Amino acid sequence: MRDQLFNEHTYLSRIWLRTHDDAASLEQVHGALATPALNLDNLQDRRLLSERTKSDPLALNLIGILLISASGGLLLIFVGNLLESWCGCAAV
């Protein structure tokens, strides 16, 4: 069944590798993947992308805006519930 789904015409676009965090093993893996025999053109490192995102001002601003918006929405819900319960108690 699996051979029928993944025949010779199926091309993978991403490969996930489990590596250690130390620089020596990462360099060894990158060196092995950069060989012409594997024919990999676009290598992306998740750790490197994560470090770049942590220092990217646009990404940081976007996360900040999303957090403020979510907090504002939750605050409005909380205040609305308080007012609803207060108006309900006052009417009784």
N, C-alpha and C positions, 0 to 999 in steps of 0.2 A: 504494500500500500504506500509506504513512504517513498519507495523508488518511483512510483507513478506520480506522486506529487512533486518531487524534487528531481526532475530529470536533468539531462545535461544542458538544457537551455535555461535553467533557472540561475539567475545571477544574484548574489548577495550584495546588499549595499552597505551593511554594517556588520562588524564582528566585534563582540564584547570579549575582552580578555581579563582574566583575574590575575593581577600582578601585585607584588609587594610595593610599599610606599617608598622604599629607599631609592636613591638616585642611580645606584649601580645596576640594579635589576631593571629599572625603567629604561636606562640607556641600552642595556642588552636586548630588551624586547624591541625597542625602536630600531636598533641596528639590524636585528633579525628580520623585521617586517619591511625594512627599506631595501631589501635585496631585489635585484631584477627578476629573480625566479618567481617571486610572489606577485609581481606586477600590481602593487598597491599604489595608487596615485595620491589619495587624499587621506592621510593619517591624522586623526584628531585624538587628543589626549583629554580625557574627562577632567583630570586633576588640573591641567593647564587652563582649560576653559573655565573651571570653577574659580581659580585664582584671578583670572582676568575679569570675571564678572564681579568679584568682590571689590575691585578697584575701579570699575567702570562707573562714572558719575551718572550716566543716563539710566543704567539699571538700578543704581541706588536711589535715584529720584523717583523712578517708577514704583519701586517697592515701598518707598516712603509715602507716596501719594495713595497707593492702594491700602496701606495700613491706616492712614488717617481717614480715608473714606469708609473703610469697614468699621473703624471705631466710632465715627460719627453716626453711622447708621444704627449701630448697637445702642449708642447713647440716646438717639431719638426714640428707639423702641422702648427703652427703659423708662424714659420720661413720659412717653405716651401711656404706658401701663400704669405708672404712678398716678397720672392725671385721671385716667379711666377709673381706677379704684377710688380715688378721692371724690370724684363726681358721683360715683355710685353710692358711696357712704353718705355723702351730703344730701342726696335725694331721699334717703330713707328716713 
